[in-house]
Amino acid sequence: MSAGVNSSDAHITSRVIMVRLTVHLIAKSSNHLKTCRSGSLQQYLKKLTHLNFSNKSIEDIDDLSMCRNLTVLYLYDNQISQICNLGFASNLTHLYMQNNNISCIENLSSLHKLSKLFLGGNSITVVEGLEELKNLKELHVEGQRLPRGEKLVFDPRSISSLSETLCILNICKNNIDEIWDLAPLTKLTHLFAADNQLQDMQELETVFSQWTQLRLLDLSRNPVCHKPKYRDRLITVSKILEDLDGKQINELSRQFLINWKASKDAKKKLEDEKDIKGQISNPLTTDIHMGPKHLLAHDRSSSLSKPSEFGKPGVTFRTDQVQADSRGRRSRGLNILMRRGRL
């Protein structure tokens, strides 16, 4: 059973400033008016499963605890500034609150069965308060009205709690420049992240390689899209990706790219191994920091040395001693000549 109102039902008088969603407003809905003859208002509210009050200028949510079997609630395109009074809705599975004035994600801890949450087009700066939503599969927070220069950020506690359930994430148009914080979301099958500031190709490759179930990826109009081989590299790391930026991926092309990368990696590995073997085979002639040296190289300015062997210190002849010995030999030679009468 569902309920809705036409535009005239959303207010009581033309002077009403704030419109509240109340059971009385629900009672005035056309669906209830048609069924009121067969049962009381309380019975009607108890049977209610779908409630649509979108685009009705609603600013606040009143106590709706009589609607205990509510599973789908449409409140998008209103003026709601706070998520509140939903603690009764333990059976709620779908909540649509996009395009309101919400600045904080809160008061959702009782919605244990919630599987789809739509909060796009609000003024949220931090994705938080989702720790108790153990069955959430879809989260839409695209296009937040952020202060100039700020980006949407993610509370690690909420991301961690969603790591085993979240399949679809929409974060388009939020000034986001990195996605490291989203790495724990390994169950993601769809990521919509267009119109952001992502630019680190290596970061994307690292994160996407962990998301082994990713099938659809939209990064349109991010700076990273202009990087060399952007598409080829993402297709290679995302093994089962079917759609990238709105273009389907041909399986034959994917296999070609995977084989090409494997061949390239194997070639690089072989070259690295050759370099390592070359260094091992010539350990004495190669210095990692100074480059190749001759074994007999020495500093002639300070000493004359005999090359050492196997790390033993060499024999050093100091230059001042050599000069003194040379002068001594010359003076002795002169004395001998003088004695012999030759000088």
C-alpha positions in Angstrom: 0.0 0.0 0.0 1.3 3.5 -0.8 0.4 7.0 -0.1 1.0 10.4 -1.7 -0.3 13.9 -1.8 -0.9 16.5 -4.5 0.7 19.9 -4.2 -2.3 21.5 -2.5 -2.0 18.9 0.3 1.5 20.0 1.3 0.2 23.1 3.2 -2.7 24.2 5.3 -2.8 27.9 4.6 -1.0 30.2 2.3 0.8 31.7 5.3 2.4 28.5 6.6 6.2 28.9 6.7 7.3 25.4 7.6 5.7 22.3 6.2 5.9 19.2 8.5 5.4 15.7 7.4 2.8 14.4 9.9 0.3 11.6 10.1 -2.4 14.1 9.6 -0.8 15.2 6.3 -0.6 11.5 5.3 -4.3 11.1 6.2 -5.2 13.8 3.8 -3.6 12.0 0.9 -5.9 10.9 -1.9 -5.1 7.2 -1.4 -6.4 7.3 2.2 -9.5 9.2 1.3 -10.4 6.5 -1.1 -9.9 3.7 1.5 -11.0 5.4 4.7 -14.5 3.8 4.5 -13.0 0.4 4.9 -10.9 1.0 8.0 -9.6 3.4 10.5 -6.6 5.8 10.0 -4.5 3.7 12.4 -5.1 0.5 10.4 -4.3 2.4 7.2 -1.0 3.7 8.5 -0.1 0.3 9.9 -0.5 -1.3 6.4 1.4 1.5 4.6 4.6 0.3 2.9 5.4 3.1 0.4 5.1 6.8 1.2 5.8 9.4 -1.5 6.1 13.1 -0.3 8.6 14.3 -2.9 8.6 17.9 -4.0 6.1 19.0 -1.4 8.1 21.8 0.3 8.6 19.7 3.4 11.1 21.1 5.9 10.7 18.7 8.8 9.6 15.1 9.6 7.2 14.5 12.5 6.6 11.4 14.6 5.5 8.7 12.1 5.8 5.7 14.4 2.4 4.4 13.4 3.9 3.7 9.9 5.9 0.7 11.3 5.7 -1.4 8.1 7.1 1.4 5.9 9.7 0.0 3.4 10.1 2.8 0.9 10.1 6.5 1.7 10.4 9.2 -1.0 11.3 12.6 0.4 13.5 14.1 -2.4 13.2 17.6 -3.7 12.1 19.2 -0.5 13.6 21.6 2.1 14.6 19.1 4.8 17.7 20.2 6.8 18.0 17.3 9.2 17.5 13.5 9.1 15.3 12.8 12.1 12.4 10.8 13.5 13.1 7.7 11.5 13.9 5.5 14.4 10.5 3.7 14.0 11.3 2.6 10.5 13.1 -0.7 11.2 11.7 -2.2 8.0 12.7 0.6 5.7 14.8 -0.6 2.8 14.8 2.4 0.4 15.3 6.0 1.5 15.2 8.9 -1.1 16.3 12.2 0.4 18.3 13.8 -2.5 18.1 17.5 -3.2 17.3 18.8 0.2 19.3 21.0 2.7 20.9 18.2 4.7 24.4 18.9 6.0 25.0 15.9 8.2 24.3 12.1 7.8 22.8 11.2 11.2 20.0 9.3 13.0 20.1 6.2 10.7 21.3 3.6 13.2 17.9 2.0 13.6 17.5 1.4 9.9 19.1 -2.1 9.9 17.3 -3.3 6.8 18.2 -0.2 4.7 19.7 -1.3 1.4 19.5 1.9 -0.8 20.3 5.4 0.5 20.0 8.4 -1.8 21.5 11.7 -0.5 22.8 13.4 -3.6 22.4 17.2 -4.1 22.6 18.1 -0.4 25.3 20.0 1.6 27.1 17.1 3.1 30.9 17.4 3.6 31.6 14.1 5.4 30.2 10.7 4.6 29.7 9.4 8.1 27.1 7.8 10.5 26.7 4.6 8.5 28.3 2.2 10.9 25.0 0.4 11.7 23.8 0.0 8.2 24.9 -3.6 7.8 22.8 -4.3 4.7 23.5 -1.2 2.7 24.2 -2.1 -0.9 23.8 1.3 -2.6 25.0 4.7 -1.5 24.4 7.9 -3.6 26.1 11.1 -2.4 26.8 12.8 -5.7 26.8 16.6 -6.3 27.1 17.9 -2.8 26.9 21.7 -2.4 30.4 22.1 -0.9 32.1 25.2 0.3 34.6 26.6 -2.2 37.8 24.7 -2.3 36.6 21.8 -0.2 36.0 18.2 -1.1 33.8 15.4 0.1 35.6 13.2 2.6 34.9 9.8 4.1 34.9 8.6 7.7 37.1 5.4 7.9 34.7 3.9 10.4 31.7 4.1 8.0 33.8 2.9 5.0 35.0 -0.1 7.1 31.5 -1.0 8.1 30.3 -1.0 4.5 33.3 -3.0 3.2 31.4 -6.3 3.1 28.0 -5.1 1.7 28.3 -1.9 -0.5 28.1 -2.7 -4.2 27.1 0.6 -5.8 28.7 4.0 -4.9 28.0 7.3 -6.6 30.4 10.1 -5.6 30.3 12.2 -8.8 31.0 15.9 -8.8 32.4 16.3 -5.3 35.9 17.7 -5.9 37.5 14.3 -4.9 41.2 14.1 -5.7 42.1 10.7 -4.3 40.3 7.4 -3.4 42.7 5.7 -1.0 40.1 5.9 1.7 37.7 3.8 -0.4 40.1 0.9 -0.9 38.4 -1.3 1.8 35.2 -1.4 -0.4 36.2 -4.6 -2.1 32.7 -5.7 -2.9 32.0 -2.7 -5.2 30.6 -3.6 -8.6 29.7 -0.1 -9.8 31.6 3.1 -9.1 30.4 6.5 -10.4 33.1 9.1 -9.9 32.8 11.4 -12.9 33.5 15.2 -12.6 36.0 15.0 -9.8 39.8 15.9 -9.6 41.3 12.4 -9.8 44.7 12.5 -11.4 47.1 9.8 -9.9 47.1 6.9 -12.3 49.2 4.7 -10.1 46.8 5.2 -7.2 43.8 4.1 -9.3 45.6 1.0 -10.5 46.5 0.0 -7.0 43.0 0.5 -5.6 41.1 -1.0 -8.6 43.3 -4.1 -8.6 41.8 -4.8 -5.1 38.2 -4.4 -6.4 38.0 -7.8 -8.1 34.2 -7.5 -8.6 34.1 -4.1 -10.3 32.0 -4.2 -13.5 31.2 -0.6 -14.2 33.4 2.4 -13.8 32.8 6.0 -14.7 35.7 8.5 -14.3 34.6 10.8 -17.1 35.9 14.4 -17.0 38.7 13.7 -14.4 42.2 14.9 -15.2 43.5 11.3 -15.1 41.5 10.6 -18.3 44.2 12.5 -20.2 47.1 10.3 -19.0 48.9 8.1 -21.6 47.2 4.7 -22.0 44.6 5.6 -19.4 42.0 3.3 -20.7 44.4 0.4 -21.5 45.9 0.4 -18.0 42.5 0.4 -16.2 41.2 -2.4 -18.3 44.3 -4.4 -17.6 44.0 -4.1 -13.8 40.2 -4.5 -13.6 39.9 -8.1 -14.8 36.1 -8.3 -15.2 35.3 -4.6 -16.0 32.5 -4.4 -18.6 32.0 -0.7 -19.0 34.5 2.2 -18.7 33.3 5.8 -19.0 30.1 4.7 -20.8 31.9 2.6 -23.3 31.7 -1.2 -23.3 34.8 -3.3 -23.1 35.4 -5.9 -25.8 36.6 -9.2 -24.3 39.1 -9.7 -27.2 40.6 -6.3 -26.6 40.9 -7.0 -22.9 42.7 -10.3 -23.5 45.1 -8.6 -25.9 46.0 -5.9 -23.4 46.4 -8.5 -20.6 48.8 -10.5 -22.7 50.7 -7.4 -23.8 51.2 -6.3 -20.2 52.3 -9.8 -19.2 54.9 -9.9 -22.0 56.1 -6.4 -21.0 56.4 -7.4 -17.4 58.3 -10.6 -18.2 60.8 -8.7 -20.4 61.4 -6.1 -17.7 61.9 -8.9 -15.1 64.5 -10.6 -17.4 66.4 -7.3 -17.9 66.4 -6.7 -14.1 67.8 -10.2 -13.5 70.6 -9.7 -16.0 71.6 -6.4 -14.3 71.7 -8.2 -10.9 73.8 -11.1 -12.3 76.2 -8.6 -13.8 76.8 -6.9 -10.5 77.3 -10.2 -8.7 79.9 -11.4 -11.2 82.1 -8.2 -10.9 81.9 -7.3 -7.2 85.4 -5.7 -7.0 85.3 -3.6 -10.1 81.9 -2.0 -9.6 81.0 0.5 -6.9 77.4 1.3 -6.6 77.9 4.9 -5.7 81.2 5.8 -7.4 81.0 3.6 -10.5 83.8 1.4 -11.9 87.3 1.7 -10.4 90.8 0.4 -11.3 92.2 -1.9 -8.6 95.5 0.0 -8.5 93.9 3.4 -8.2 95.3 5.5 -5.3 95.7 9.0 -4.1 99.1 10.2 -5.2 98.9 13.5 -3.4 99.2 12.1 0.1 101.0 8.8 0.0 102.4 6.0 -2.2 100.8 2.7 -1.3 101.2 -0.8 -2.3 97.7 -2.2 -3.1 96.2 -4.2 -0.3 95.0 -7.8 -0.8 91.7 -9.1 0.6 91.1 -6.1 2.7 94.6 -6.1 4.4 96.2 -2.7 4.8 99.0 -1.9 2.3 102.5 -0.8 3.0 102.8 3.0 2.9 105.9 5.0 2.0 105.6 8.6 3.1 107.0 11.2 0.6 108.9 13.2 3.3 110.9 10.1 4.2 111.8 9.5 0.6 113.0 13.0 0.2 115.1 12.9 3.3 116.7 9.6 2.3 117.5 11.1 -1.1 119.3 14.1 0.5 121.3 11.9 2.8 122.6 9.8 -0.1 123.7 12.9 -2.0 125.6 14.3 1.0 127.4 11.0 1.6 128.4 10.9 -2.0 130.0 14.3 -1.8 132.1 13.4 1.2 133.5 10.3 -0.5 134.5 12.3 -3.5 136.2 15.0 -1.4 138.2 12.3 0.4 139.4 10.9 -2.9 140.5 14.3 -4.1 138.0 14.4 -6.9 136.3 17.6 -5.7 
